[in-house]
Amino acid sequence: MSAVGDWSADAILALLTQAERGWLTAAARAPLAEGDDFLDLDHLERGVRQAPSGDLAFTRVLPRSAVHRNTWAKILYAIAIP
């Protein structure tokens, strides 16, 4: 297990499967729904957040719904978030 500071957005994205990366690319302009869990890739130290009401673009965020539950678990383990 590592500290959040040891991880970059690129390192987190490298944990995604090719299909998950493709989905993120295709959905880059779609807003998150209110309450969706996500990681802000520019501020991993903030941990898992929930989307507020209104539009939040996928740019630099990784929504939980974009990845398989096993991938999400690997990411949380890697950055030491319970």
C-alpha positions in Angstrom: 0.0 0.0 0.0 1.3 3.5 -0.9 0.6 7.0 0.1 -1.5 9.1 -2.1 1.5 11.4 -2.8 3.3 8.5 -4.4 0.7 8.3 -7.2 0.1 10.5 -10.2 -3.0 10.7 -12.4 -1.0 8.8 -15.1 -0.1 6.0 -12.6 -3.8 5.7 -11.6 -4.9 5.6 -15.2 -2.3 2.9 -15.9 -4.3 0.6 -13.6 -7.3 0.8 -15.9 -7.9 -1.9 -18.5 -7.8 -0.9 -22.2 -11.6 -1.1 -22.3 -12.0 1.2 -19.3 -9.6 3.8 -20.8 -11.6 3.6 -24.0 -14.8 4.2 -22.2 -13.3 7.2 -20.4 -12.1 8.7 -23.7 -15.5 8.2 -25.3 -17.4 9.7 -22.4 -15.1 12.6 -21.7 -17.8 15.2 -22.3 -20.5 13.6 -20.3 -21.4 15.1 -16.9 -21.5 13.1 -13.8 -24.8 12.6 -12.1 -25.4 14.1 -8.7 -24.0 11.8 -6.0 -21.8 9.8 -8.3 -18.5 8.7 -6.6 -15.3 9.9 -8.3 -11.6 10.7 -7.8 -10.3 14.0 -8.8 -7.1 13.0 -10.6 -5.5 16.4 -9.8 -6.3 16.1 -6.1 -6.1 12.4 -5.1 -5.4 13.5 -1.5 -9.1 14.5 -1.3 -10.1 10.9 -1.7 -13.4 9.7 -3.1 -15.8 12.5 -3.6 -19.4 12.7 -4.6 -20.5 14.8 -7.5 -22.5 17.9 -6.5 -25.7 18.9 -8.3 -25.0 20.5 -11.6 -22.6 19.5 -14.3 -19.1 18.2 -13.5 -17.2 17.2 -16.6 -15.2 14.0 -16.7 -12.1 16.1 -17.4 -9.5 15.0 -14.9 -11.9 13.0 -12.8 -12.3 9.2 -12.7 -15.9 8.2 -12.0 -16.4 5.0 -10.1 -19.0 4.0 -12.7 -16.3 4.1 -15.4 -14.4 1.2 -14.1 -15.0 -2.4 -13.0 -15.4 -2.8 -9.2 -12.1 -4.7 -9.1 -10.2 -1.9 -10.8 -11.8 0.6 -8.4 -10.7 -1.5 -5.4 -7.1 -1.7 -6.8 -7.0 2.1 -7.1 -8.3 2.7 -3.6 -5.9 0.1 -2.2 -3.0 1.7 -4.1 -3.6 5.2 -2.8 -4.4 3.9 0.7 -8.1 4.9 0.9 -10.3 2.5 2.9 
